[in-house]
Amino acid sequence: MLCDEELIGSYLVSNRTACLSTLYKRYAQKVYGSCLAFTRDPIKAEDYMHDIFLQVFVKIDQFQGRSAFSTWLFAISQNYCRQRARAASRMELVAMDEVDVENVQDTDVTDIKHLMLSQLAVVLEGLEPDKKALLQLKYIENIDIADIARQYNINNSAVKMRLKRTRDQIAEAYQRQFVAD
């Protein structure tokens, strides 16, 4: 089974649409889930997903391999959904007396959490491997600071500073990529 980058290379050389079809099958559900988290509307999410894949396949020759294909795909997906949401918010101006308060749906917290986690995954994908490893030791494996310091042959305060700088870098990248307009 070919990896994503090999499929793209094969498509660019041979123009075999089966390569794109394989990529679509691998990622359609994930992109749909991300779109659904944005729209909370299954029909709109499916439309967005198809639009995103059309956009990706038209621009597939622009994929440079500086990140994983999935990272590139999800960045395009997130940007597309944000653009659509901004466009919709500019168009949907309704007088307050026309709003049926009884039938306004509450935001599904699970969808918002899913969206934020998928956005955070995109940010983490761009993080340097040594910083990812440090985060994994502390926050996934719950290794004590002193043990990490011994493993890296540095003092405790250096570990704490590296963790803080990495968290700050992640927060800044998240803000820049997903919050700033």
N, C-alpha and C positions, 0 to 999 in steps of 0.2 A: 504494500500500500504506500503510495507516494505522500510525502508531507505537502503542506499547503504551497510552500515556495516552489517545490518541484512541479506541482500541478500548474502553477502560474507560468513557470519557465517552459513547460511542455506546451501549454496553450499558445504562448507567444511565438514559439518556434513552428508549431504545426497547425495552429488555429483549430484544434479539435475542441468542439464545444462540450464534449464529455468531461473535460477537465473542469470547466466552469460549472457544469452540472454537479460534479462531485463536491465542489466547494459550496454550492448552494445547499446540497443535502446535509453537509456537515454543520452549517451555521444558520440555516433558515429558522429553526425553532428558537435559538438563542437571540437572534435579531428580532424575531417576532415578540418574544418575551420582553425584551428591552423596549420595543415600541409600545407594547401593551401597558407597560409601567408608565410610560409618558401619557398615553391617550386614554387609558381605561375604557377603550372601545375596541372590541375584537375586529370589527370590520375595518375601522380606520387603521388599526395596527397592522393588519394584513396588507392594506394598500401601501402604507409606509414601508413595510418590509420589501414589497415588490419594487417600489421606487428606489429604495436604497440599493438593492442588488442590481437594478438596471444601471444606476449611477456607478457602482463599483465595477461592474463588468465593462462599462464604456471606458472607464479610467484605469483598467487593470494594468495597462502598460506604464502607468505612472507609479505603480508600487515599486519602491526602491529597495525593499528588504532591510531597511534600517531598524525595523521592529518586526514583530511577528505579524503575519497576515491578519490574524484575529484582532490584534490591537488596532491595526489600520482600519479594518472593517468596522469595529465598534466605535472608533473615533468618528468615522463618517456617519455611522448610525446615530450617535449622540448629537452630532452637529445638525443632521437633517431634522431630527425630532425637535431640537431647540428652535431651529429656524421656522418650522411649521407652527410650533406653539406661539412664537412671537408674532408670526403673520396672523394667526387666528385671534390672538388677543387684541391686535390692532383693528380687526374687522368686527369683532363681536361686542359692540357697544350697545348696551340695553339699558333703557331707563329703569331705575330702581322699582318704580311702581308696576313694571311689567314682569318682574321676577316672581315666579311661583315658589315662594320660600318653602312651602310644604313639600315640594318634590325635588329640591336641590339635593344631590347625592353628596354624602360625606366622602372625603378623600380616604382611600383605602391605605392605611398605614403600611400594610405589607407591601403594596406596590411601591410606595415611596422608599421603603427600606431596600427593596430589591433594586430599584433604580440607583440609589446612592451606592450600594455595594458594587453594582456593575460599573459605575463611574469610578469608584475607588480602585477597582481592579485594573481599569485602563491606566490610571495614574501609576499604580504600583508596577505595572508592566514596564514602564519607562525608567524605573529606578535601577541604579547600578547593582550588580549581583552582590557585592560585599555589604551594601546597605540592606538589601533584602535579607541576607543571611543573618545580620545582626537583629533585625526586627523579628525574624522567625525564632531566633533563640530566646528573645525576651518575651514576645507576646503570644507565640504559638506553643513553644515548648516550655514556657514559664521557667526558664533558667534564671537563677539569681544573678544579680549584677556582679557580685564577687566572683562567681564561677565563670561568667563571660569574660571578666577582666583577666582571670588566669589563663583562659583559653586563648585570648588575643595577646597575652603578655603585655598588658597595659594596666594602668590603675583604674579604680572604680570611677573616679570623676571623669576620666576620659571616655569610659563607656557611656556614662550618663550624658555627657556632652554630645557624643556621636548620635545617641538615640534622639536627643532633643533636636539636633540639627536635621536629622532625617525626618522627624515628625514635622518640623517647620517646612522643610522642602516639600513634603507631601501635601501639607495644607496649602501652601502657596501654589503648587501645581494644580491642585483641585480647584482652587479659587479661579485661577487663570483660565483653566480649561472648561469648567462647568458652571461657574457662577457669574463671572464678569461678562458684561454685554458689550 
